[in-house]
């Protein structure tokens, strides 16, 4: 599916959205339409074993994650993305700020609350977006 921005999700990105909460999937699609930076979904739903692996590798600092189903549902409530610039993945912060702007606008338009890992005080996680529940 081509978006207004001209960006499309690859089959891999679509597969990585499997098991993600439907509201966050809607936000992610809308963010791709709004974003001035192309991005891929690199990870969505995670198992506890995958989270442990990431902690052991130093890529995460907690065993609790919104990627793992919580709150009694079967969905992950987080996605990680990678910016595509010039056909290559970039980890430059400026691109994640632009992607975050699109995610935040998409969430506002659709009436959902999200948190961007780039807004965290301790560990800045630019590729991370998580869907909040109404009671959080």
C-alpha angles and dihedrals in degrees: 000000000000116000131213088262089056092242120126133190116248121231088257092055091048090051090050089057090060109116094016117129110271092235091057090047089056091049091049093051092047091047089055089053091051100038123104087202122064114232142181128216105241100177139006124153115033135189123226088250092056091049091051089050091053092049091050090051091050092244093116132030100205140053090215116078139164086229088072117073111263139164092050095293131113098234135098111231099203140067132191119210138192124214116236113209121170090352093302134096113258127193095192109136096227091067093052090051088056092047090048090053089056093047092049092048091048092050091049092049092050095043099245133127119233136173123217115213088221089069094058117114100220112030113024107213106181097179094053127097125170134189116231126212121236092251096053 
